[in-house]
């Protein structure tokens, strides 16, 4: 099986859904931000403060490519699939899935979180603009979109259904070649 890359705005449910999805599929779960923090030996906030956002985004690109052979569900960081090269890599090596959750829900989950530098240092209106801008890129860089507005169980069920449809469509396409 290809790796499954979950993407979406901060607080959309990537980690929570990802853990349950990995369990249902009997594969590993990897939180990309946690992986980067362990590899770097410091928090995302410290990376942003010391080396800046561009450095962190480069770490995300390296990490995404490293996971291309993993049989796992990977919760990407909120900005990981915003770069075109990352979106193309995720589509080539895995199944990128956008968890489309309303801004109000995401905001409620992330406001005041010191571990999310962009959320902690931004006003609601700034985050809403960022959300709107990113949403288009998440859709563009994913092959599946599911609503994140239901229970975790329902979202996982929807993802599994959509993955099966996607795999069957890919098989059908390959058989025609």
MIMARRO-905930 format. One line per 3 residues: number of its first residue (from 0); their letters; for each residue x, y, z of C-alpha. Coordinates in nm, 4 decimals, m for minus. Layout:
BEGIN
NUM) A) X/Y/Z  ...
! end
This chain:
BEGIN
0) XXX) 0.0000/0.0000/0.0000  0.1117/0.3556/m0.0694  0.1559/0.6015/0.2162
3) XXX) m0.1488/0.8105/0.2964  m0.0698/1.1801/0.3460  m0.3376/1.3666/0.5417
6) XXX) m0.3408/1.7408/0.4845  m0.5505/2.0336/0.5943  m0.5426/2.3449/0.8043
9) XXX) m0.4120/2.3458/1.1603  m0.6724/2.1856/1.3841  m0.8637/2.0072/1.1054
12) XXX) m0.8106/1.6682/1.2711  m0.5121/1.5228/1.0834  m0.3501/1.3664/1.3905
15) XXX) m0.6686/1.2484/1.5609  m0.8160/1.1017/1.2421  m0.4746/0.9737/1.1316
18) XXX) m0.4245/0.7628/1.4452  m0.7662/0.6003/1.4090  m0.7222/0.5516/1.0347
21) XXX) m0.3820/0.3864/1.0829  m0.5334/0.1553/1.3427  m0.8220/0.0634/1.1093
24) XXX) m0.5804/m0.0045/0.8211  m0.3316/m0.1836/1.0487  m0.0401/0.0393/0.9461
27) XXX) 0.1887/0.2833/1.1283  0.0921/0.6388/1.2111  0.3459/0.9196/1.1771
30) XXX) 0.2907/1.2796/1.2788  0.5258/1.4746/1.0539  0.5660/1.7650/1.2969
33) XXX) 0.6554/1.5257/1.5815  0.9019/1.3485/1.3528  1.0701/1.6789/1.2598
36) XXX) 1.0859/1.7874/1.6237  1.2563/1.4617/1.7233  1.4973/1.4770/1.4307
39) XXX) 1.5880/1.8408/1.5015  1.5889/1.8009/1.8808  1.3718/2.1109/1.9266
42) XXX) 1.0118/2.2254/1.8960  0.8494/2.3690/1.5841  0.8288/2.7033/1.7678
45) XXX) 1.2039/2.6962/1.8333  1.2753/2.6066/1.4698  1.0607/2.9012/1.3534
48) XXX) 1.2249/3.1400/1.6020  1.5820/3.0325/1.5319  1.5874/2.9452/1.1632
51) XXX) 1.2613/3.0831/1.0234  0.9663/2.9446/0.8331  1.1572/2.8786/0.5096
54) XXX) 1.4016/2.6478/0.6909  1.1091/2.4608/0.8467  0.9326/2.4276/0.5098
57) XXX) 1.2530/2.2778/0.3654  1.2547/2.0239/0.6492  0.8964/1.9329/0.5576
60) XXX) 0.9977/1.8758/0.1950  1.2886/1.6485/0.2949  1.0675/1.4570/0.5378
63) XXX) 0.7843/1.4107/0.2898  1.0243/1.2556/0.0387  1.1730/1.0328/0.3087
66) XXX) 0.8283/0.8849/0.3793  0.7552/0.7841/0.0194  0.8232/0.4139/0.0889
69) XXX) 0.6466/0.4007/0.4252  0.3394/0.1860/0.4630  0.1799/0.4397/0.6934
72) XXX) m0.0739/0.7120/0.7536  0.1164/1.0395/0.7765  m0.0339/1.3543/0.9267
75) XXX) 0.1472/1.6300/0.7427  0.1974/1.9717/0.8986  m0.0560/2.2399/0.8084
78) XXX) 0.1802/2.3865/0.5487  0.3508/2.0742/0.4130  0.1370/2.0306/0.1019
81) XXX) 0.1329/2.3974/0.0098  0.4506/2.3741/m0.1957  0.3889/2.2508/m0.5476
84) XXX) 0.6847/2.0106/m0.5341  0.5427/1.8551/m0.2166  0.1988/1.8180/m0.3703
87) XXX) 0.3448/1.6500/m0.6777  0.5609/1.4199/m0.4635  0.2661/1.3243/m0.2416
90) XXX) 0.0567/1.2389/m0.5489  0.3403/1.0438/m0.7092  0.4390/0.8381/m0.4047
93) XXX) 0.1202/0.8196/m0.2017  m0.2417/0.9153/m0.1597  m0.2802/1.2758/m0.0384
96) XXX) m0.6130/1.3358/0.1356  m0.7514/1.6758/0.2318  m0.9567/1.6857/0.5521
99) XXX) m1.1865/1.9798/0.4802  m1.2927/2.1203/0.8178  m1.4699/2.4540/0.8689
102) XXX) m1.2523/2.7429/0.9826  m1.4596/2.8002/1.2965  m1.3886/2.4444/1.4130
105) XXX) m1.0170/2.4687/1.3342  m0.9891/2.8055/1.5049  m1.1596/2.6809/1.8207
108) XXX) m0.9055/2.3982/1.8388  m0.5904/2.6044/1.7736  m0.6442/2.9493/1.9257
111) XXX) m0.3866/3.0281/2.1910  m0.1791/2.7152/2.1210  0.1841/2.8097/2.1844
114) XXX) 0.2989/2.5000/1.9945  0.1504/2.6417/1.6731  0.3544/2.9549/1.5971
117) XXX) 0.1325/3.0745/1.3138  m0.1837/3.0309/1.5211  m0.0397/3.1752/1.8400
120) XXX) 0.1071/3.4849/1.6774  m0.1850/3.5673/1.4455  m0.5251/3.7287/1.4891
123) XXX) m0.8433/3.5446/1.3920  m0.8861/3.7539/1.0737  m0.5273/3.6799/0.9640
126) XXX) m0.5797/3.3086/1.0230  m0.9055/3.3163/0.8260  m0.7235/3.4706/0.5274
129) XXX) m0.4519/3.2066/0.5589  m0.7184/2.9344/0.5819  m0.8925/3.0572/0.2643
132) XXX) m0.5650/3.0788/0.0721  m0.4463/2.7350/0.1863  m0.7765/2.5588/0.1225
135) XXX) m0.7347/2.5999/m0.2542  m0.3853/2.4520/m0.2382  m0.4927/2.1589/m0.0205
138) XXX) m0.7590/2.0710/m0.2772  m0.5166/2.1113/m0.5675  m0.2504/1.8937/m0.4040
141) XXX) m0.4828/1.6122/m0.2940  m0.6513/1.3318/m0.4818  m0.9272/1.2860/m0.2222
144) XXX) m1.1223/1.5403/m0.0178  m1.3345/1.4393/0.2819  m1.5395/1.6510/0.5182
147) XXX) m1.3869/1.6858/0.8633  m1.7151/1.8020/1.0126  m1.8352/1.4632/1.1363
150) XXX) m1.7236/1.2336/1.4177  m1.3740/1.0849/1.3972  m1.5294/0.7446/1.3278
153) XXX) m1.7333/0.8841/1.0352  m1.4350/1.0688/0.8871  m1.2228/0.7513/0.9047
156) XXX) m1.5039/0.5507/0.7435  m1.5356/0.8106/0.4647  m1.1595/0.8091/0.4037
159) XXX) m1.1474/0.4295/0.3758  m1.4405/0.4351/0.1313  m1.2707/0.7041/m0.0799
162) XXX) m0.9324/0.5254/m0.0734  m1.0981/0.2081/m0.2029  m1.2669/0.4045/m0.4840
165) XXX) m0.9358/0.5709/m0.5706  m0.7442/0.2401/m0.5755  m1.0099/0.0745/m0.7927
168) XXX) m1.0019/0.3691/m1.0344  m0.6218/0.3477/m1.0533  m0.6361/m0.0302/m1.1158
171) XXX) m0.8932/0.0217/m1.3895  m0.6772/0.2905/m1.5496  m0.3687/0.0660/m1.5416
174) XXX) m0.5574/m0.2291/m1.6874  m0.6567/m0.0178/m1.9870  m0.2893/0.0582/m2.0577
! end
